[in-house]
Amino acid sequence: MELQMENTSIICMELLTNNITSYLSGNSNKNISIVKINNENLAINGELYFLLSLKIWRNVLKDTDKCDGKCTTILQHFLHIRDGGTNNNTDTDISNQVLQLLISSSNIWSIKLQKYLLEKERVCLFLQRTPLIENAIKAVITAKHNFGKTVSINKIFSLKSLQDNESELTTKRLHLIQCVTEKILNLHGFKIADENSDYKFVFTSKSQGNVKENYKRYICGVVKNIETNCKEIKLTYQEYVKNKIKELKTSNEHKYFEAQEYNTETENNFFEDLAKATSTFELLSVKPSRPVFIGCNFATDKNTTNTKGACFILYNIARIIAIIEKYNHKRLKGEYPNLPHMNDIDFSLLKQEEEWELIYNFIIGYQQMLKDCLKYDPIFQVNPQVICIFLAKLCQKFSVYYRRIRILTEAYDHLIPTMSARLYMLHALQIVLQNALALIDIIPVSRM
């Protein structure tokens, strides 16, 4: 069953890879992963690539393979089928001819190709960035919390989680996995209900024992003590959170927090919210089928639990919010002009490579991340750890960008257009971050 994103086909990379595969092979079959998406060194390696060898394309070609063994690359095959032969042209001439046709043909697609790089065994493809940047930012800001939501599917899931009588933390993890799975399924267009369900799963740490009738067992890893390598059976969830609070108050993570005057109650609530967020992140950041290792002796080892990941993510969201608030404050004081409507923004001014990487990998890439969170045919599998990895990478990239680029500049006429484009990009990133955190049931703290 194919999942279709609502109103986001104009920035759907999977649609582009399908278009390229279909164009070169003559086969309209979808979701065949021959054309690969690249995420690193985009300026050098492009955003997409595919291998030339015809052997790799055999399954796609099927009845269209009429080269009779004369062709060794997909580009030779394309020209052979199209023109009835290659006219004794060199391999390089053939490749350039076909790839130029591919670039030209992409002009009618929602995502267009800019150029190609022909290597020995593969082709790297580069995208036209500006229209994609504009469409991506507009799609996120328009859709807000519905960004990435799929068309409703007439299928119903029923999910439950069983208590682990030996380990309260394992029970907590099972419940978290169930809750996150329900959120992911809803986003993918499925319904959650106990009655008339098409799929029934129970999350459990036990491979044996009774489960409710007609429910399939989804076995998850337990929470283990890193020192004993055994299931953690003594520590309760509340004790786990309290340990996190102690760690947050005394560790170097204070570098993330503003020096503000808090009353005792406000400070305690802040650290409790932060501790629960880091606990949730830790319990979900490992693939469900694997155990999670935690440290329990705070006094002897401060490195056995992981607060940095969640704190760093929440800190960077707070950074983005603070930048937007500072702009609005100065705007109200008359130091900055009103932000133009996004239809009047010149998004071609987002020329920094880090800006493209943020937009390409984390705004456009958000949809692929959502797809990677869930597999259900033929085997049901949920991957909440994909969300944690996505969040961590996004914030690492944004942190580098933030240190290098001054977003709020002086209010000179020639600087305002670039600053406005960057503010819209930040707003889109803020929505993506908040949506991803909501999936794993974490609410951003107001200040860091």
Salt bridges, closest charged atoms under 4 A:
GLU14 OE1 - LYS371 NZ 2.62
GLU47 OE2 - ARG129 NH2 3.68
ASP65 OD2 - ARG58 NH1 1.96
ASP83 OD1 - ARG82 NH1 3.46
GLU119 OE1 - ARG122 NE 2.95
GLU134 OE2 - LYS138 NZ 2.70
ASP164 OD2 - LYS231 NZ 3.03
GLU166 OE1 - LYS206 NZ 3.40
GLU166 OE1 - LYS231 NZ 2.54
ASP194 OD1 - LYS160 NZ 3.67
GLU272 OE2 - LYS276 NZ 3.28
GLU282 OE2 - LYS244 NZ 3.31
GLU325 OE1 - ARG447 NH2 3.32
GLU335 OE2 - LYS333 NZ 3.24
GLU353 OE1 - ARG129 NH1 2.96
GLU354 OE2 - ARG404 NE 2.66
GLU355 OE2 - ARG422 NE 2.71
GLU357 OE1 - LYS397 NZ 2.61
GLU410 OE2 - ARG406 NH1 3.05
ASP441 OD1 - LYS183 NZ 3.85
